[in-house]
Amino acid sequence: MDPVIVVGAGPVGLTLALALARQEVPSVVLDETPGGDTPRAARTVVLREDTAALVERLAGVPLGGAGLRWTGWRSLRRRQVTNEVAFGDAEPAPLHIAQHALTGALRAAVAREPLVELAADSRLDTIEQEEAGVTAHTRGAGGTWWRGSYLVGCDGPRSTVRKLQDIRFPGRTAVERHAVAALRTELPRPEEAFLHRTPPWRTSGPFAGEIAARPLPDGVWRLDWLLPPGKDLVTPELLLARVRETLTGWTGESAPAYELLDTGVHTVHHRLARRWRAGRVFLAGDAAHLLGALGTQGLDEGLRDADNLAWKLASVWHHGPHETLLDSYQTERRAVVAARLRAADQVLPVLRGGGGLRAYVPGAARQHDALLMDGHLGHGALGAPGSYAGSPLAPDPVDAETPVDTPVGEPVADVVVTAEDGTFVPLRDRLGRGALLVVLVAPGTVVWERRHWVSAGIMPRLAAAVTALPHPAELLVAESYPGAAPHTVLLVRPDGHLVTALSGVRPAALYAAAEATLGGAARSQEHAEAGAR
């Protein structure tokens, strides 16, 4: 079968190609550039726990050396701390990293991966679809025709793929603007990020009273000043004056030392493609959506797009086409991003409008600061990973279901599990391999070698049920899982979202849930028809 064509060699496209390779699917990545990402100190991304783990898993290297995991977060208003969070086991730290460093780590992994071909100087100009595949033409030094099974546009907000498929991209322009500076300096609490609203020092020029400060390694900080609505020009002189004023306010020094590395103006747009699938062509990342207000990072959602689509493409690549499974990508991911955009559109006028109820309701300002913190830290409707509870892949409810702390459709907790070879590994390490995961919660097993309990109790019956599933699955055992009773059986999708939690070994219910996760009984019918042919 032909490889998957990935258009765009940014973080989303490279992540998708590596995720496909992890599931033994070849791909061709069309890169319109000569290769690499131009270093920009002020162009950084913040990755949440799940997306940082996804990139590290695929890149095969920890990103902590290139980025910084913050020790805490503070929200300040004038001179007062209104909210404070210390990162740890209960609150995993985000990863702040320069985008060129992230892209470099992914490119290095692609260079080591024989199933991924990276074609530089290849600018897409034509897409042709047939029943059995898709053909793409590129111009440039590597101009040629490429044949693929599917094509995914990860080519950014001005996506050529989206335009060639005549897909509309409506939304709002310039929802927010920020003046940005990357600089090296010494600030109190050097590994803590913070948001400062209404600072007490004098402000002037085209700047609003809100500053986000995010640390990077080696004493580098990214500072973002919210700009008021409008198109007021931010001159280099104004930005330098604001840098000095801000650092003086934070350090108390009349002439704080700093090294300015990079500056820019970041404009936030909110847009959502009407369709994310057109036959054998898909959109992902900025080609499908633009969001980024309130600290929510669009790249997070782009990486989740890649994670969601990769296992579905891998399934149809290996086992034959299934329209319900492929359609579920748009249904699941577009709904999640649309909900994030709606939440931001509802909250932004309240947070940015000033006056109104805030002047009369006690504690309203503190509540607004908490909403902003949620957005920056990836909590709630503004930033948390989305749920696929309403997915067309969700199984019908059954009496055998039992509640756990993870609602159905949401990402599972990263507990330690015993793998089939007897090793203890984080559950997240087993994701993205194309297999379903079946997790038995069995307290006490951790103190025994696997060979002592693998043939005892309910394990043989559960192992037989897992072997009979309509898709490859891996049986794992956990000492505990948040909110789960002993002998709870969890079924987890390859991208880490919970399908169902069953009380005990229920082979029929487990099979039905697995079948629904793959798109329903139609898959079995298609296999039977293929076998008859």
N, C-alpha and C positions, 0 to 999 in steps of 0.2 A: 504494500500500500504506500502511496506517496506521502512524503513528510507534510507536516503542518507548516504553512508559511506564516511567519510572524513579521509584521511590518512595524519597524521602530525598535531601536536598540537602546532605549532608556531603561530605567529600573523595572518598569512593568513588563516590557517586552522580553528582557533578559530573564526575569523571574519566571515568566510563562514558559520560555524555552527550557529552562533548567527543571521546572516542575514537570514538563512533559518527558524530558529525558529520564527523570527519576522513575517514571512509569513506563520506560522503554519505548517511547514514541519519538522518532526523529523529527527535527524541525530545521527550517532555514530562516535565519533572522536577516531581514533586509535593512541595512543601515545606510541612510542617505549621506552620512558624514564619512570622512576618511578613517574614523575610528577614535574612540575616546570621548571624554566629556571635558569641556573647557573648565579648568578650576576657577571657581568663584567663591570666595570666603563667605560672602553674604547670602549665598544660595544654599540653604541647609534644609533638612527635613527632620521631623520628629516622628519616630516610629513607636507605636504602642507595643505592649508585651507580645501580642500574637503575631504582628507583622515583623517585628524584629526577629522573633524566633524562626519565622518562615524563611527570612532571608539568610540567617545564619545556617539553618538546616540545608538550604540549597547551595549556598556559597561554600560550605564546608569549613568555614573559619569563623571565629568569634569576631564581632565588630567593635568590641569594647576599646581596642587600641586606636581605631580610627574615629570613634565617636565617644560620647560621654553619657553614662547613665547617671542621672541626677540623684543626689541624696535627699532632696526635698523640694517643696514648692511653697511659696508664700504669696498671698494676695495682700496688698497694702492699699490703704486709702489715706491720703495726706501723710501723716507720720505714724499711723496705727496699722498693725497687722490685723486683718479681718479674718483670714483663713490661713491655716498652715497644715501641711501634710509632710510626714516623714516617710520616704519610700523604704520598703522592705518586703517581707513575705506577704503581709496583708495588702500592701499597695505596691505592686511591681513598678519599678522605675522605667519611664520612657527612655528611649535612646535618641540622643541628638547627634546628628552626623552631617557632614558636608555632603551634598548630593554627588559631587564628583568622586568622593571616596567610596560612597555606596556603589555607584556605577562601576568604579574600578574593581571592587571586590567581585561583583557579579560578572564582569568581563573576564576576569582571571579564571573564574570557575567555568565559564563557557569555553575558554581556550583549552581547558583540560577535559572537556566533555566531547567524546567522539560522536555523539548523537546530535550535536548542534553544529550547524554550519553558519558562520557569521560572514555575510557578504557586504563588505564596505563599498562606499561610493555607488550605492544602488538605490536610486530614487524611483519610487513607484509612479507609473503613469497610466496603467491599464489593468483592469480586472475582468476576466471572462469566466463565467460559471457554466458548468454542464452538470448533468445528473450524477456523474461519477467523480467529479472533482472540480478544481478551480485552477485557472491559469493566470499568472501575473507577469506583467512586463515592466522592466526597470530600464532607466536610461542612466547615463554616466559611464564611468570607467568600467563598471561591472554590468553594463547594460545587456540584458538577455531576457529570455522567457523562462519562467519558473513554473513547474507543475506541482500542485499540492492537493492534499485531501481536503483541507480546510484552510482558511486564511483569517488571521486575527489582526485587526488594526489597533496597534498600540502606539500610534504615531502622533499623539499630542492634540492640543486644542484645535489646531488647524488641519486636522486629519484629512489626508488625501483619500484614505479608504472611505471615510464617512461621506465625503463629497462625491466620490465615484459611485457610491451606492444611493446617492440622492436622499440622504437621511437628514431631516431637519434637526437643528441644535438650538432650540429656543431657551430663553432665560433672561437673567438680569446682568447688565454690564456695570462694572465698577461699584459693586456692593460695598466694598471698603477699599481704602488705600492706606498704605503704610510706607513711611520713610524708613529705610533699613541701613544699618551700619554694622560692619564686622570690625572689631578692634581688639587689640591685646592690651589688657590693663589689669590692675588689682582691685577687686571689689570684695566687700565683706561676704562671707559664706561663699567661697569661690565655686562650689559645686552645686549650689541651689539656684533653681530658676525662680523668677518672681514676676508678678504683674503689679505695676504701680499706677493707681488711678488718682487723679487730682493731686499731683505732687505739690508740696507747699511752696516751692520756689516760683519765681515769676516766670510766666510763659508768654511768648509773643510769636508773631508770624503764623504761617499756615500749619499749626500743629494743635491737635486736641490733647486733652490732659490724660493720656493713657500710654504707658510704656511697658512693653514686654521685654524681659532680659533673660536670655537663655545661654548658659555656659556651654563651651566646647572644650576639648583638651588643650593643654599648653597655655592656659590663661586667656584664651580667646572667648569673646562674648559676641552674640548677635543681639542687637538692640532694635526693636521695632516701635516706632512712634505712630500712633493712629493719627491719620490726617482727617480733618473735617470734610464734609461733603463739598464737592466742587472740584475745580481743576486748577487751584492755585499752584503756581510754580514753586517747586522746592529747589532752590539754588544751592550749589556747593557751600556758599558762605553761610546760608541759613542752617544747613545741616551741621556744619562744623560748629557753629555757635550753639546749636542744641546739644551736640555731643558734649562740649565743655560744660554747659549749664547743667546737664543731667549728671555727669560724673562729679561735678562740684557738689551738687545736692546730695548725692549718695555717699561720698567719701568725706565731705567737710573740708576738703583741701581747696585752696584758691586756684591752684594750677595743677590739677591731677595729671600724672604722666599716663600717656597712652600712645599706642601705635595704630593708626588707622589702616586697615587692610583692604576694605572694599565698601562701597555704598551703592544704593539703588533705591528705586521706588517700586514697591510690590502692590499690584492691583488685584483685588479679589473679584472674580466673576462667578456667578451661579448659573450653570447651564446643564441641561439634561437632554441627551439624545432621545428622539421619539422612539427609535428602535435600536436594539443592541444586536439584533441578528437579521441578516438578509440571506436566506438560503445557507450556503456554506461559508458565509462571511460574518464575522463577529467584531464587535468593538469592545475595547477595554481601556481602563485608565482615563486620562484626560480626553481621549477621543470620544468617550461615552459620557463624561460628566466633568463639571468643574465645580469645586467647592473649596472652602478654605477659610471662612470667617470664624471668629471666636477661637482661633487656635486649632481648629480641626484641620488636619492635614489631608489634602486630596490624595497624596501618594498612598496613605494608609488604605484608602478605599480602592485604589488602583491595584495594589498588591492583593487585596482580598478578591478582586475580580479575577486575577490570574489564578489564585488558589482554587476558586470555585469552578472556573472553566476548565482548568487543566485535567482534573480527574474525570470530567464528563467527556472531553475530547478523547482522553486515553481509553475510556471505556468503549466508545463507539469505534475508535481506531482498531482496538483489539477484537471486539466482539460483534461489530456490525452496527449500522445506524439505528438510532432510536430517537424519534422526533420529540417525544415527551421529555426525555432527559436533556436534549440539547435546548429545547425551548425553556426549560426551567432556569437556565443561566440568566436570561433576560428577566424572567418573572421574579426570581429571588433577588438578584443584585440591583436591578432598577428600582424595586420597591424599597430596598434598604436606603439607597442613596436619595431617592425622592423624599423619604421620611426625614432624613438628615437635613435636606434643603428646606423642607417645610418648617421644621423646628427652628432653623436659623432665621428664616423669614419672619417667624412669629416673635422670636426673642429679640432680634436686633433692634426693631423700633422701640421696644421697652428699654433696652440697655442704653441705646444711644440718644433717645429722645430728650432725656433730662426733664426736670420739673415734673408735671403731672402728679400722679399718685405718690411718687417718691417723696414729694415735699410734705405729704400728709400722713403717710402710713409709717409707723415706727418700724425700724428694722428693714425697710424696703431696700435701702442701699446695700446692706449686708447680704440680702438675698440675691441682689443683682451680682454682687461679687462672687457669690457661690455659683451662680449660673455660668459666669465667665470661667471660673476655675474648672467646672465640669467640662466646658468646651476644650480648654487647654489640656486637661488631663485625660480626655477620652472617656468621660462618664456620661450616663444618661442619654437622652435623645440627641444631644449635640455631638456626641463623640464615641459612644460605646459601640463595639462590634454588633452588627445587626443580627436580628433573629430571622430564621427561615420557618417559623411556626406555620405560616400560611402557604408554604410551598406546595406545588403540585406533587412533589415527591414525598410529602408527609403521609405516613400510614394512617389508616382508620383507627380510631381509639378502640381498645380492647379492655376487657375486665382485668387482664393480667398485668396492666400497667401499674407502676408504683411511683410515687413522687420522690424526686431527689432535688437537691438545691439548684441544679441546672435545669431551667425550663426546656422543654422539647424545642428543638430548632436553634438553640443558642450554643456557642462554643463550650466544649467540655473543660472542666478543670484539669490542670496539668499535674495529675498525681503520679507517683512512682508505681510502675507495674512490673510484673515478672513476665518476661518475654518467653517465647516457646523454647529458646535455647537455655533458659534458666537464669539469664542475666537480669539485673534490675536497671530499668531505664525510665526516663520520663515518658509519659504517655504521648506527649507532643512529638517525641522523636520517631514514633511509629506512623505518623501522619504522612499523607502525600505519597504513598507507595502504590496507590491504586486499589488497595484491599480495604474492605470494610473491617472495622475493629469490633470485636466482641469482648467486653470486659466483665469478668466475674468479680464481685466484691466478696472476698473470703478472708475475714479476720483470722489471724493466727498462722496463715500460710508462710509469712515472711520468716518465721523462725525455723522452718523446715526446708530441706532441699526439695526442689520441684519433683524429683523422682519418687519422693515419699507420698505425695498427695495427688499426683497427676492421674493415678489410676484408682483413686479412692472417692467415696461420697458421690457427689453429683457430677464430678468432672468427666467421667466416661460418657455419660448421656449428653452433656453439653458439648463435648468435643465432637460427638457424632452429629449433633444438630448443626454445628458450625461447618463441618465437612459437607453437609447436605445443602448448604445455602446456594442460591443461584448465582453467586459471584464469589471470587476468592475472598477469604476472610481470615484474619489472624486472631487467635484466642489469647487473651492476656488476663492476668489475675492481679487484682489490687487488694492491698491490705485494708484499705478504706476508701470511701469516696464521700465528699460532702453531702450529708443528708440521706445517704443510702443505707438501707438495712442490710444485714448479712444475706448473702445469696442473691442479691440484686444483680441482674444481668443487663448491661448497657450495650446498645448497638450504636456505633459511632461512624459517621461518614468519613471518607478519606480526607476531607478538608476540616475535620475536627468538630463538626456540629452534631449534637445529640439527636438521634432518630427516635429512640424510645428507651424506657427503663422498665424492665419486666421483673416481676417477683418470682424468682426461681427459674428453673429451666422450662421453657415453654416452646418447644420446637416449632409448632404450627404458627404461633404468634411471631416468633423470631423470623421464620421464613417469609411470612407475609410482609413484615416490616422491611426486610431486606429487598424483597421484590418491589415494593413501592418505592424504595430509595433509588432503584435503578430505572424507574419510569413506569412500573406496573407490569401486568401480565403480558402486555404486547411484546416485551423483549423475549419471553419464552416462546411465543408464537412465531416471532421472526426467526429464532434459532431453529425451531422445528421446520419451518419452510425452507430455510437455508440447507438444513440437513437433507430434506427430501430432494432438493435440486442436486 
